[in-house]
Amino acid sequence: MSMKKAWRAAILHCVANPDQVGSANAYEYYPDGLLVVTDGLIQAIGPADDLLATLDTDTILIEEPDALLLPGFIDTHIHYPQSDMIASYGEQLLDWLNNYTFPEERKFADKSYAQDVAQRFLSELLKNGTTTALVFGTVHKASVEAFFESAEQQNLRMICGKVLMDRNAPEYLQDTPETGYQESKELIEAWHEKGRLHYAITPRFAPTSSPEQLQKAGQLLQEYERLYVHTHLSENTKECEWVQALFPDAKHYLDVYDQHQLLSERSVFAHGIHLCNDEYHRLSETGSAIAFCPTSNLFLGSGLFDLQAAQLHQVNVGMGTDVGGGTSFSMWQTLGEAYKVTQLRGHNLDPIKAFYLATLGGAEALRLERHVGNLAAGTEADFVLIDRQATPLLHQRLARANSIEDIVFALMMLADDRAIKATYILGEAAYTRL
């Protein structure tokens, strides 16, 4: 017997990239809308007055007059093993890795420890309205098994991979080109495209993988279909100098990955702050994407991502919280910091463009737009209810809003996890605010 439900609320979702069609044509907004879901898939979306009469008599109707219903957020770069070391004080990237990250990741050799963190991490994502994420594990195979097991239990659409790291890291976190290849292969065959799960080949970043290991990573990408590549690129100027010293034959940082056949339509490179025109061109040409991680870039003093340059080169961009270098699981807060980064670059970030980057844009960067990222009929019913009265300040500010653009912008500046009333996965409540 099919399960039919309908939610009545204000509804907003993007239907296209604002850069291509203009902001006004990139979204649909229904001040009094209806979302109809059957067996976890969206059946219809539109004005409530048009759709209410079409509902079957057995449809369960849920009224949410004070809520704004949105697609679930998509986080294109985050480290689940760094959940507990978020807000660790006072370092830039390379020292931060050595002093905080690597000692924490050592603990993930213990699968029970990894399971505990994975469960809390996924709960935190749902609490913040994030329903899909591209996630780093650790070098330990068990860390990825623990993550996938937890995500599978909740039927989440998630992407994860075992870190590949065979040099320039503590010995207790190193694998080898061969063990990294074999363990990745075993994880791919066990988990890739099992239900809503996907696998990402995950070199930590170029300095911690030898050319032999990067070659093995490229080999995996050729051996299996629809795999992701997930790594870091040009986050920190000292990192970039280090890469040039380690790979003197490379034209630039991206060329290290390019030489090992790691650029693809499902390759996502976190940060991409210090890029040249040739790097932007190759990212665009190969369909690769950048994860824009503003809270992390500011926290670690890495630099200001040039969103306008990425747009001019037609590079796919999604938003990343990059916890734990990033300082919040909240996509609203991440978008607020993205706005400030673009301001410092001398540009404005249109609210609809920001919302697109956190939803449909992220899905397009991950090649998942047929499944998630908006609320089109036939897509999966992963969505969020925003409480427009979540705090007194938010309530007063939104009461003054005179457009949906103004509402989104106010949420970018003022909202956090308190504004998430409920998060739904395939039409079932996965998180409800107490």
Buried (B, 14 or more C-beta within 10 A) or exposed (E): EEEBBBBBBBBBBBBBBBBEEEBEEBBBBBEEBBBBBBEBBBBBBBEBEEBBEEBEEEBEBBEBEBBBBBBBBBBBBBBBBBBEBBEBEEBBBBEBBEEBBBEBBBBBBBBEBBBBBBBBBBBBBBBBBBBBBBBBBBBBBBBBBBBBBBBBEBBBBBBBBBBBBBEBBEEEBBBBBEBBBBBBBBBBEBBBEEEBBBBBBBBBBBBBBBBBBBBBBBBBBEEBEEBBBBBBBBBBBEBBEBBBEBBEEBBBBBBBBBBBBBBBBBBBBBBBBBBBEEBBBBBBEBBBBBBBBBBBBBBBEBBBBBBEBBBEBBBBBBBBBBBBBBBBBBBBBBBBBBBBBBEEBEBEBBBBBBBBBBBBBBBBBBBBBEBBBBBBEEBBBBBBBBBBBBBEEBEEBBEEBEEBBBBBBBBBBBBBBBBBBBBBBBBEEBBEBE
